[in-house]
Every structure is written in C-alpha cells, then in structure tokens.
C-alpha cells in the first residue's frame, strides 16, 4: 500500500470517515477461506437440556459433580478444536479451584474468559495478537474475574478474539479464523467470536464477553444466542483500568438463556472500588425482573441504519416478524428515527477506538523496551494506531463532548419510547475473509460498516442493548434483532427478553 493511501486511511479512521457506509451499493462477496476443517458437534446428552442455572442446581443437589462438568467441558472443547474458539487453556487453574469449596449462584459451572485485557492469576492473555502473545502471566485476578469466581464459576480457558478486539469477525494472524458452527465458511462475529462459538457448540452454557462497538451483540447474532451489553460501568473492567476505549467498552457475557444473563448480572454488577458508574443494584434485582411480563411498552423501530446503508432482506424479515411478535404481546410498535448527529457520534467512536489501540500498543512497547513496528501487528491494526497517534488533545476533547451530546439526544428520544428495535446486523454472517485485519483496508472499512451499522451507538451513549435470537434464514443462519433501552434500565431489557423467550423459545435450536 502506498504511503499516500496509508496516510489517508489513518486520517480517515481518526476522523470517523471510514464509518460512513456508501448507501445503495451491493455487498462485496468473498471466497470462503480454503481448507474448511472436517468436524462434528459433540453428541447431545442429558445435560444439554440445562443452562448454567440448571447445572448449578444439579451440582447443589449432588446429581452431578463439578469435576464431571469440567471433564465434559474439556472433552467438548477438544471436539470443536477445528473451529478455533479457544486460545488458551487453563485446566490447572480449574483443577485448583475444584480442590476448594465452591459457593455462589453458579457453583461448579464451567466457564470461559475472553482472551482480551483480562487478568486471571497465573495465566497469560494474548489479546489475539502476536505482539502480546508472550506477555507475562497475571500475578493476580482482576476485579471482574474475582466476581466470576465468587459466583462459583470454574474457569478453564480463554476464547479467541481478533487482534485487540478490532474486527466484527474473529480472524487473527495469531490464531487463525474462528468458524461459525452453523456454517464453517461464515464468520462467528467479533470480537467475542470464540465465546459465542463455545456457547453455541455446547462447550459451556455461557461465557465472558466484552463489547466496545457491538462485540457481544454481533457474535450473539451470528451464532443464535442472547447477547446483552449492560449499561456503561454496570460491570467492572477486567483489569486495573476503569474503562476501555474511552468508555465505549462494556464487560459481560454471551448466554443461551435469559435467566443465566440475569443471574450472572446480579452476581457481577456494581462498579469496581473507586470507579464511577451506577450503584450496585439490590441483590437479585435482575432475576426478579424476569418474574413478571413487562407492562405495555412503547417500542420504536429503526429498520434502516442511521447512516443510510443497505440492509439484507433476511434482517428486514427478522424485524418484521419481531414487530408482529411484540404487537401480539401487547406492546405498541411504530417506526421512529432518533434525531441524532450521526457524523459526530461516528467520528467520536472512531477517535476513541483509534486512540485506545495506539495506547495499547504503546503500553506493550514500554514493557518490551522497544517500539511497536508495522511487522508486529496486523495491517489494519497498524493503520488504526497511526490514526490514533494523530489525534490531538482538542480533537479528543471534542469526541468526549460528542459522546455526551449523543447520550443527551437519545435520552430525549426515550422520553417518547421505552425501547428502540432494529436488526442487530445489516446482513447474516458474512463469508470468512472479508473482515480480516490484513485484508485490503478500504474493503475492510467499507464492509465492517455495512455489516454492523447499528451496534456502536449504544457504546457511544452508554445505553444497555441486547441481541435476541428470534430469526433464522432459509439456509439455517441465525439473524438477531436488537433492542436498546434507557441508560440504567438493564432490567427492562431482560424482562422483555424473558417474555420473548417464553413466546418463541430458542434454546433447543442447535447448529448441525
């Protein structure tokens, strides 16, 4: 790539220009990644009927032991190895945990961490990057990991992500492409793609995930699962930082059942000591929210993305079917478009991401005692970092103000509407190869925005949002729909999810 084009792209990333899709153009195709592996899902057994809450109840009644559940999870992880969902195995940490008494709402349930910015004592974190692959093992558990352990979860590995979580597909030079169990030639979503594949394939009933621009909701949509991004600062960041990407990134999980999401949020919610954020809710508040159907909700529908990009017919069908379902449940649904400065919030998003990537590389370089070079990271990562280093202090301050304005504009919108409904993505899972970080930068920028034009708004505003698995294409690919709510009203989203789950169950739908 010539120097002029590289300079333009770096500047465009910093300015948010690459986040403006070109309306009316068709989707770019790509040949599936060659050499798709032969594999098969682990055979179903009686325990597949249980979510994490159910498995914990079996453990409490001594119908199954935590050791048996761990052995089963390890076997299943080995069976899906060709999908490349796991990056680091921590069986020794799990065995050590089983040697001690377990307590908490999920005592004895196997669990996986996302291999990104997470500190699990005695283990390394690769961040999906060759530049970080050999970093030293963590000397202590981060705050979020401590809460997972207090909930009784048995952590036995880490799941794959793209380099530094920078793509909506989990494909990295370090680990290779993570494949969708519904169709191995398709993306599993990103950046929490490994987590979604592990849950969809039955390795674990839920797994840790994070979301800086849709990274919980995108893979949940691609893999037919529930993906809740909680309100900003509802869940603590996994390391010593209070936030990631200037507050865009939120921590939580991908689950199969709504009650698992509610129970886990009850277990881990609340700011880290000294961190800003909403107060910890009353114990059991989120599980309690599932007990009654929500009262009549005012739901706005946003079928076309705010940037005017194209939407695949399957995603339009998913929204149309969801409108009918919500109407049948007594909710008022009408089309409405928020009045929001799209260019400003997209520019702020791009600024925060690019500065965050540049900072991550610079901090790693300090540890190594040498600068990061273009050969150390994937091509798009390098270009984004270049853009981040070009951001001035005044531009960063302006981005913060743009985020605040977007939050205020959405708060005004939510005076009239309880929730905003849209497709989670503008297309079903794409072919592998389109969204690689070493792909052509112009293609990557264009297709990333076309694929996921809806999700980043909630990261900018800090609102809670969820992808719900309510639709599948005629050829068996999952298509999620997204609901976004007022800041702090995570419980309302969960209550609606539970109502939808009862009306149109999805847990029995499995790949293969």
ABEGO torsion letter per residue (X at the ends): XBAAAAAAAAAAAAAGAAABBBBGBBBBBBBBBBGBBBBBBBBBBAAAABBAAAAAAAAAAGABBAAAAAAAAAAAAAAAAAAGABABBAAAAAAAAAABBBBEAABGBBBBBBBBGBBBBGBBBAGGBAAAAABBBBABBBAAAAAAAAAGBBBAEBBBBBBGGABABBBBAAAEBBBBAABAABBAEOAAAAAAAAAAAGABABBBBBBAAGAAAAAAAAAGBBBBBBBBGABBBABABABBGGGABBBBBBBABAAAAAAAAAAABEBBBGBBEBBBBBBGAAAAAAABBBBBBBBBBBABBAAGBBBBAAAAAAAAAAAAAAAAAGBBBBBBBBBBBAAAAAAAAAAAAAAAAAAAAAAAAAAAGBBBBAAABBAAAAAAAAAAAABBAAAAAAAAAAAAAAAAAAAAAAAABABBBBBABABBBBBBGAABAABBAAAAAAAAAAABAAAAAAAAAGBBBBBBBABBBAAGBBBBBBBBBBBGBAAAAAAAAAAAAAABBAAABBBX
